[in-house]
Amino acid sequence: MVHSWIRQRWSQLLANTRWNSPWNSPWNSPSVRGLRSSLLLLPLLLCACHLVQPSQQEEYRYSGGAFQFRFTILHRMVGSDGILWRMDPTNCPFDLHKAEQVIESALARWNVPGACSFRRAQQGETATLTIGWRGKNHGRSCVSFGISAEMLAHIAAAPESGDDTPWSIHLNTNLDWTLGKPTSKPTSEPTPAARGLRAIRRIEPQLEKVIVHEAGHILGLGHVPLKSSVMHPVHPEARATPGDLDLDGIHSLYGSAAAAASDDLEICCVDPQGKAHRAAPTIRGVAPAGRVRVHLFDIDDDGKDEMLLLGVGRPTDGSGLLVLDFGSGAVLERTTGPFPGLLGGNLPLAVGCVSNGDRVLAQQPNRPQGGYHAVVFLGQTRQLRALSAGEKWFPLVGGGGDEDGDGELDQEIVGVVEEGLADLDGDGIDELVRRGPADPQP
């Protein structure tokens, strides 16, 4: 309790620094011994922040369409720089040499120095990725193309894939593939987005474009509804070559030497002299000032703080609440969401919990009838549900709470302050999260 109280006091002290920074939730902090070390560091850290006179936090009055997140993350791949691939010739509808050339050209579009690359496995080398054509039902454990006649391809991992490589790209043999541009026009509307790349009925999918998309999944990128991305889930509407949106996702996962921009979030460690150093890949292009709020706390009770990005403005496809999870070394590993329209970035956010420990995210609209709205984040399934009528919840940070379940807040929601310190990897040492670009050191 002493530790929790001190961290809450630190939040108040730093809420008006040049970062407008929040502290993460206190219940997953290091031991009291670690706290004492942090207390010794606090004066140095405050000096390094170039404190200014207290000022009110930035107000979020933007009223346009909410910010559409540039990428989502499925996983972080180990060994992304040097992925060895091979083509399974079984059921290949093309000349094998031509097919391999097209696949090689497609994969080369993801070659980003120092981050990720693909290379064809030579004889005697152990491949990481198998690319091949499969029928509707091509394995008991693998996803069946039979569930949808319009699914072009999917990625799969061993052993479910049935291949002897860790990863696979399976292409649907039941479609009329082409090496180049389609020779027929689509005849119906696109199908809804699913985990595999979707098509329009009777389209002739382009091998190179599909491989580019599926290779993005292999590298860890999920679908986004932006037509300027190769990760758009509908084949004709996706880009054929990775663009800035896609590369922001790659650099957020695997790093980049470029300086942080104003829409980026730096993850830093702080040395004993109070100087911040980049500790993990910068999260690129996701937090424009005044458009996205950045909250830090443990939303799933796993001992690690998550980063919650909450867009400001009218809900749009690909906007809303996006949860970022980090692994060892505070590197980005996956995202959950976005969930559009359930919470508004214009309002302060409070965090609490229901009886089983699932976190409650609550806001207090400015309306005559009073009350509040809240959702529950299900830690195990990582989904959201509405708070049930009469359901009790207890405040953790930012005010709020409804401990008698009467539908009225026990205290005003003051909100979680933004950015600041958080233990993203659960090692007991806080990282510093701040918006770029960093001010030059004196």
C-alpha positions as CSV (number, residue, x, y, z in Angstrom):
1,M,0.0,0.0,0.0
2,V,2.9,2.4,0.8
3,H,4.3,1.6,-2.7
4,S,1.0,2.3,-4.3
5,W,0.6,5.6,-2.5
6,I,4.0,6.8,-3.4
7,R,3.6,6.0,-7.1
8,Q,0.3,7.8,-7.2
9,R,2.0,10.8,-5.6
10,W,4.7,10.6,-8.3
11,S,1.9,10.7,-10.9
12,Q,0.7,14.0,-9.5
13,L,4.2,15.5,-9.4
14,L,5.0,14.6,-13.0
15,A,1.6,15.2,-14.6
16,N,2.6,18.7,-15.7
17,T,6.2,18.1,-16.9
18,R,7.1,18.7,-20.5
19,W,5.9,15.2,-21.3
20,N,2.4,15.6,-19.8
21,S,3.3,12.2,-18.6
22,P,1.3,9.5,-16.6
23,W,2.5,6.8,-14.4
24,N,1.5,3.3,-14.8
25,S,-0.8,1.5,-12.4
26,P,0.9,0.7,-9.1
27,W,-0.1,-2.8,-8.3
28,N,2.5,-4.6,-10.4
29,S,5.5,-2.6,-9.2
30,P,8.9,-3.9,-8.0
31,S,9.7,-4.7,-4.4
32,V,10.2,-2.0,-1.7
33,R,13.9,-2.4,-2.2
34,G,13.5,-1.5,-5.9
35,L,11.3,1.4,-4.8
36,R,14.1,2.8,-2.7
37,S,16.4,2.7,-5.7
38,S,13.8,4.5,-7.7
39,L,13.4,7.1,-5.0
40,L,17.1,7.9,-5.1
41,L,16.8,8.3,-8.9
42,L,13.8,10.6,-8.8
43,P,15.6,13.9,-8.3
44,L,18.0,13.1,-11.1
45,L,15.1,12.2,-13.4
46,L,13.2,15.3,-12.6
47,C,16.3,17.4,-13.4
48,A,16.7,15.6,-16.7
49,C,13.1,16.4,-17.6
50,H,13.7,20.2,-17.8
51,L,10.7,20.9,-15.6
52,V,8.6,23.9,-16.5
53,Q,6.0,25.8,-14.6
54,P,2.9,23.7,-14.1
55,S,0.3,23.9,-16.8
56,Q,-2.9,22.2,-17.6
57,Q,-2.8,18.9,-19.6
58,E,-3.4,19.1,-23.3
59,E,-7.2,19.2,-24.0
60,Y,-8.6,16.9,-26.6
61,R,-11.2,18.9,-28.5
62,Y,-10.6,17.3,-31.9
63,S,-14.0,16.5,-33.4
64,G,-13.2,14.9,-36.8
65,G,-12.8,11.3,-37.7
66,A,-10.8,9.3,-35.2
67,F,-7.2,8.4,-36.0
68,Q,-7.0,5.1,-38.0
69,F,-4.1,3.0,-36.6
70,R,-1.5,2.2,-39.3
71,F,-0.9,-1.4,-38.3
72,T,-1.9,-4.2,-36.0
73,I,0.5,-6.9,-34.7
74,L,-0.1,-10.7,-34.6
75,H,3.3,-11.7,-33.2
76,R,7.0,-10.8,-33.2
77,M,9.1,-13.2,-35.2
78,V,12.4,-14.4,-34.0
79,G,15.0,-14.3,-36.7
80,S,13.2,-12.0,-39.0
81,D,16.4,-10.8,-40.7
82,G,17.3,-13.8,-42.8
83,I,14.1,-15.9,-43.2
84,L,14.9,-18.9,-45.5
85,W,12.1,-20.0,-47.7
86,R,11.4,-22.9,-50.1
87,M,8.6,-23.6,-52.5
88,D,6.7,-26.9,-52.4
89,P,6.1,-27.7,-56.1
90,T,3.1,-30.0,-55.4
91,N,0.0,-28.7,-57.3
92,C,1.8,-25.6,-58.5
93,P,-0.3,-24.2,-61.4
94,F,2.7,-22.5,-63.1
95,D,6.1,-23.3,-64.6
96,L,8.1,-24.0,-61.4
97,H,11.0,-21.7,-62.4
98,K,8.6,-18.8,-63.1
99,A,6.6,-19.3,-59.9
100,E,9.8,-19.3,-57.8
101,Q,11.0,-16.1,-59.6
102,V,7.6,-14.4,-58.8
103,I,7.7,-15.5,-55.2
104,E,11.3,-14.3,-54.8
105,S,10.4,-10.9,-56.2
106,A,7.4,-10.6,-53.9
107,L,9.4,-11.5,-50.7
108,A,12.2,-9.2,-51.6
109,R,9.8,-6.2,-51.2
110,W,10.0,-6.9,-47.5
111,N,13.8,-6.7,-47.3
112,V,14.4,-3.9,-44.9
113,P,18.1,-3.6,-43.8
114,G,18.6,-4.5,-40.2
115,A,15.0,-5.4,-39.7
116,C,13.7,-8.3,-41.9
117,S,14.7,-10.1,-45.1
118,F,13.9,-13.3,-47.0
119,R,16.3,-15.5,-48.9
120,R,15.7,-18.7,-50.8
121,A,17.0,-21.7,-49.0
122,Q,19.8,-23.5,-50.8
123,Q,20.4,-27.2,-50.9
124,G,21.4,-28.4,-47.5
125,E,20.0,-25.3,-45.7
126,T,17.1,-25.7,-43.2
127,A,14.2,-23.5,-44.4
128,T,12.0,-21.5,-42.0
129,L,9.1,-21.0,-44.4
130,T,7.3,-23.3,-46.8
131,I,5.2,-21.8,-49.6
132,G,2.8,-24.2,-51.5
133,W,-0.6,-24.9,-52.9
134,R,-3.2,-26.8,-50.9
135,G,-6.7,-28.0,-51.5
136,K,-9.8,-27.1,-49.5
137,N,-9.3,-29.6,-46.7
138,H,-5.5,-30.1,-46.6
139,G,-5.0,-31.2,-43.0
140,R,-7.0,-32.0,-39.9
141,S,-5.4,-29.3,-37.9
142,C,-4.8,-26.6,-40.5
143,V,-7.4,-24.0,-41.4
144,S,-9.6,-25.4,-44.2
145,F,-10.2,-23.3,-47.4
146,G,-13.5,-25.0,-47.5
147,I,-15.0,-22.6,-45.0
148,S,-15.0,-19.9,-47.7
149,A,-14.7,-20.2,-51.5
150,E,-13.2,-16.7,-51.5
151,M,-10.2,-17.3,-49.2
152,L,-7.1,-17.0,-51.3
153,A,-4.4,-18.0,-48.8
154,H,-3.4,-18.2,-45.1
155,I,-0.4,-18.6,-43.0
156,A,0.0,-21.6,-40.6
157,A,2.5,-22.7,-38.0
158,A,3.9,-26.2,-37.4
159,P,2.6,-28.7,-36.5
160,E,-0.9,-27.6,-37.6
161,S,0.5,-26.7,-41.0
162,G,1.6,-30.2,-41.8
163,D,4.9,-28.9,-43.1
164,D,8.3,-29.5,-41.6
165,T,9.1,-25.8,-41.3
166,P,8.1,-23.5,-38.5
167,W,5.9,-21.3,-40.8
168,S,3.9,-21.9,-44.0
169,I,2.0,-19.9,-46.6
170,H,-0.7,-22.0,-48.1
171,L,-2.3,-21.0,-51.4
172,N,-5.8,-22.2,-52.4
173,T,-5.6,-24.5,-55.4
174,N,-9.3,-24.1,-56.2
175,L,-8.8,-20.6,-57.7
176,D,-7.6,-19.5,-61.1
177,W,-4.2,-18.0,-60.2
178,T,-2.3,-15.6,-62.4
179,L,1.3,-14.5,-62.3
180,G,0.4,-11.0,-63.5
181,K,-2.5,-8.6,-63.5
182,P,-6.0,-10.1,-63.4
183,T,-7.7,-10.7,-66.8
184,S,-11.2,-10.4,-65.6
185,K,-13.1,-7.8,-63.6
186,P,-14.7,-8.5,-60.2
187,T,-18.4,-9.4,-60.4
188,S,-19.6,-8.8,-56.8
189,E,-18.8,-6.8,-53.6
190,P,-15.9,-7.7,-51.4
191,T,-16.4,-10.3,-48.6
192,P,-15.9,-9.3,-45.0
193,A,-12.4,-9.3,-43.6
194,A,-11.2,-12.6,-42.0
195,R,-7.8,-13.9,-40.9
196,G,-6.8,-15.0,-44.4
197,L,-6.6,-12.7,-47.4
198,R,-10.0,-12.4,-49.0
199,A,-11.0,-12.1,-52.6
200,I,-14.0,-11.2,-54.8
201,R,-15.9,-14.0,-56.4
202,R,-14.4,-15.4,-59.6
203,I,-11.3,-13.1,-59.4
204,E,-8.0,-14.4,-60.7
205,P,-5.6,-13.7,-57.8
206,Q,-2.1,-12.4,-58.6
207,L,0.5,-14.6,-57.1
208,E,3.0,-11.8,-56.4
209,K,0.5,-9.6,-54.6
210,V,-0.8,-12.4,-52.5
211,I,2.7,-13.4,-51.4
212,V,3.5,-9.9,-50.4
213,H,0.4,-9.8,-48.2
214,E,0.9,-13.2,-46.6
215,A,4.6,-12.4,-46.0
216,G,3.4,-9.4,-44.0
217,H,1.5,-11.9,-41.8
218,I,4.6,-14.0,-41.4
219,L,6.5,-11.0,-40.2
220,G,3.8,-10.3,-37.7
221,L,1.5,-7.7,-39.3
222,G,-2.3,-8.1,-39.1
223,H,-5.1,-6.7,-41.2
224,V,-5.9,-3.0,-41.4
225,P,-8.8,-1.4,-43.4
226,L,-6.5,1.1,-45.1
227,K,-6.2,0.8,-48.9
228,S,-2.7,2.4,-48.7
229,S,-1.5,-0.7,-46.9
230,V,-0.5,-4.1,-48.3
231,M,-2.3,-5.5,-45.2
232,H,-5.8,-4.5,-46.4
233,P,-7.8,-7.8,-46.2
234,V,-9.5,-7.5,-49.7
235,H,-7.1,-8.6,-52.5
236,P,-8.0,-6.0,-55.2
237,E,-7.9,-3.1,-52.7
238,A,-4.6,-3.8,-51.1
239,R,-1.3,-2.3,-52.2
240,A,1.1,-4.5,-54.1
241,T,4.2,-3.1,-52.4
242,P,4.8,-2.2,-48.7
243,G,4.3,1.5,-48.0
244,D,5.0,3.8,-45.1
245,L,2.1,2.4,-43.1
246,D,3.4,-1.1,-43.4
247,L,7.0,-0.1,-42.7
248,D,6.0,1.7,-39.5
249,G,4.7,-1.7,-38.3
250,I,8.0,-3.4,-39.3
251,H,10.1,-0.7,-37.6
252,S,7.9,-0.8,-34.5
253,L,8.5,-4.6,-34.2
254,Y,12.2,-4.9,-35.3
255,G,13.7,-1.4,-34.9
256,S,15.0,1.5,-37.0
257,A,17.9,3.8,-36.5
258,A,15.8,6.8,-37.6
259,A,15.1,9.5,-35.0
260,A,11.6,9.5,-33.4
261,A,9.0,11.7,-35.1
262,S,6.2,13.7,-33.5
263,D,3.7,10.8,-34.0
264,D,6.0,8.2,-32.5
265,L,6.4,6.8,-28.9
266,E,9.9,6.3,-27.6
267,I,10.6,3.6,-25.0
268,C,13.6,4.5,-22.9
269,C,15.6,3.5,-19.9
270,V,17.0,6.1,-17.5
271,D,20.6,5.8,-16.3
272,P,21.8,6.8,-12.8
273,Q,22.6,10.3,-14.1
274,G,18.9,10.7,-15.1
275,K,19.5,10.6,-18.8
276,A,17.1,8.7,-21.0
277,H,18.3,6.2,-23.6
278,R,16.3,4.3,-26.2
279,A,15.7,0.8,-24.8
280,A,13.5,-0.8,-27.4
281,P,12.2,-0.1,-31.0
282,T,10.3,3.2,-31.2
283,I,6.5,2.7,-31.8
284,R,6.0,4.5,-35.1
285,G,3.2,6.6,-36.4
286,V,0.5,5.7,-33.9
287,A,0.2,8.7,-31.5
288,P,-0.3,12.1,-33.1
289,A,-0.7,14.8,-30.5
290,G,-4.3,15.8,-29.9
291,R,-5.6,12.7,-31.8
292,V,-4.5,9.7,-29.7
293,R,-4.2,9.5,-25.9
294,V,-1.6,7.1,-24.4
295,H,-2.3,5.3,-21.1
296,L,0.0,2.9,-19.3
297,F,-1.2,0.2,-16.8
298,D,-1.6,-3.5,-16.4
299,I,-4.9,-4.2,-18.1
300,D,-4.8,-8.0,-18.0
301,D,-3.2,-8.6,-14.5
302,D,-0.2,-10.4,-16.0
303,G,2.5,-8.5,-14.1
304,K,3.4,-6.3,-17.1
305,D,2.0,-2.9,-18.0
306,E,0.3,-2.5,-21.4
307,M,0.1,0.6,-23.6
308,L,-3.4,1.7,-24.3
309,L,-3.9,4.0,-27.3
310,L,-7.3,5.7,-27.4
311,G,-8.3,7.7,-30.4
312,V,-10.1,11.1,-30.2
313,G,-13.0,11.9,-32.5
314,R,-15.8,10.2,-34.3
315,P,-15.4,6.4,-34.6
316,T,-14.1,5.1,-37.9
317,D,-13.0,1.7,-39.1
318,G,-9.6,0.9,-37.7
319,S,-9.8,3.5,-34.9
320,G,-10.7,3.3,-31.2
321,L,-8.9,1.5,-28.4
322,L,-5.7,-0.4,-29.3
323,V,-3.9,-2.4,-26.7
324,L,-0.1,-3.0,-27.1
325,D,1.6,-5.9,-25.3
326,F,5.4,-6.0,-24.8
327,G,7.8,-8.9,-24.1
328,S,11.3,-9.2,-22.7
329,G,13.3,-6.1,-23.3
330,A,10.2,-4.0,-23.7
331,V,9.8,-5.0,-27.4
332,L,6.4,-4.9,-29.0
333,E,4.9,-8.4,-29.4
334,R,1.2,-8.0,-30.3
335,T,-1.8,-5.7,-30.3
336,T,-5.4,-6.3,-29.4
337,G,-8.1,-4.3,-31.2
338,P,-8.7,-1.7,-32.3
339,F,-12.2,-1.5,-30.7
340,P,-14.0,1.5,-32.3
341,G,-16.7,3.5,-30.6
342,L,-16.7,1.9,-27.2
343,L,-14.6,4.6,-25.5
344,G,-13.9,8.2,-26.4
345,G,-10.5,9.8,-26.3
346,N,-12.1,13.1,-25.5
347,L,-13.0,12.0,-22.0
348,P,-10.8,11.1,-19.0
349,L,-10.4,7.4,-18.4
350,A,-10.6,5.5,-15.1
351,V,-9.4,2.0,-14.4
352,G,-11.0,-0.4,-11.9
353,C,-11.7,-4.1,-11.6
354,V,-14.7,-6.4,-11.1
355,S,-14.8,-9.2,-8.5
356,N,-12.7,-11.7,-10.6
357,G,-10.0,-9.2,-11.3
358,D,-10.9,-8.3,-14.9
359,R,-10.2,-4.6,-15.6
360,V,-12.9,-2.0,-16.0
361,L,-12.4,1.0,-18.3
362,A,-14.9,3.7,-17.4
363,Q,-15.7,7.2,-18.6
364,Q,-18.1,9.9,-17.3
365,P,-19.9,11.7,-20.2
366,N,-20.9,15.3,-19.5
367,R,-24.7,14.8,-19.7
368,P,-27.6,16.0,-17.6
369,Q,-28.8,12.5,-16.6
370,G,-25.5,11.7,-15.0
371,G,-24.2,8.1,-14.8
372,Y,-21.3,6.7,-16.7
373,H,-20.4,4.1,-19.3
374,A,-17.9,1.3,-18.8
375,V,-16.5,-1.8,-20.5
376,V,-14.7,-4.9,-19.0
377,F,-11.5,-6.1,-20.6
378,L,-11.4,-9.9,-20.4
379,G,-7.8,-10.8,-19.6
380,Q,-7.9,-14.3,-20.9
381,T,-9.7,-13.8,-24.2
382,R,-8.6,-10.2,-24.6
383,Q,-12.1,-9.1,-25.7
384,L,-14.4,-6.4,-24.3
385,R,-17.8,-6.7,-22.9
386,A,-20.3,-4.2,-21.5
387,L,-20.4,-3.8,-17.8
388,S,-23.6,-5.5,-16.7
389,A,-26.4,-3.6,-15.0
390,G,-25.9,-3.7,-11.2
391,E,-22.4,-5.1,-11.6
392,K,-20.0,-3.8,-8.9
393,W,-16.5,-2.6,-9.6
394,F,-13.7,-1.1,-7.6
395,P,-11.5,1.8,-8.5
396,L,-7.8,1.3,-9.1
397,V,-6.5,4.5,-10.8
398,G,-8.1,7.7,-12.1
399,G,-11.1,7.8,-9.8
400,G,-14.5,6.2,-10.5
401,G,-15.8,3.0,-8.9
402,D,-19.3,1.7,-8.3
403,E,-18.9,-0.5,-5.3
404,D,-22.7,-0.8,-4.7
405,G,-23.6,-1.3,-8.3
406,D,-26.2,1.5,-8.3
407,G,-25.1,2.8,-11.6
408,E,-23.6,6.0,-10.1
409,L,-19.9,6.7,-9.6
410,D,-18.6,6.7,-6.1
411,Q,-16.1,9.4,-7.0
412,E,-15.5,11.7,-10.0
413,I,-13.3,10.3,-12.8
414,V,-10.2,12.5,-12.9
415,G,-8.4,10.3,-15.4
416,V,-5.1,8.5,-15.8
417,V,-2.3,10.9,-16.7
418,E,-0.6,10.2,-20.0
419,E,2.8,8.7,-20.9
420,G,5.5,8.4,-18.3
421,L,6.9,5.4,-16.5
422,A,5.7,1.8,-16.9
423,D,7.1,-1.7,-16.4
424,L,6.3,-3.0,-19.9
425,D,8.3,-6.2,-19.6
426,G,7.5,-7.1,-16.0
427,D,11.2,-7.2,-14.9
428,G,10.6,-4.8,-11.9
429,I,12.3,-1.9,-13.7
430,D,10.2,0.9,-15.2
431,E,10.7,2.1,-18.8
432,L,10.0,5.7,-19.7
433,V,7.5,6.2,-22.5
434,R,7.5,9.6,-24.2
435,R,6.4,11.2,-27.4
436,G,9.1,12.0,-30.0
437,P,11.1,13.8,-31.0
438,A,13.0,14.1,-27.8
439,D,14.4,17.5,-26.8
440,P,18.2,17.6,-27.4
441,Q,20.2,17.0,-24.2
442,P,22.2,20.1,-23.0
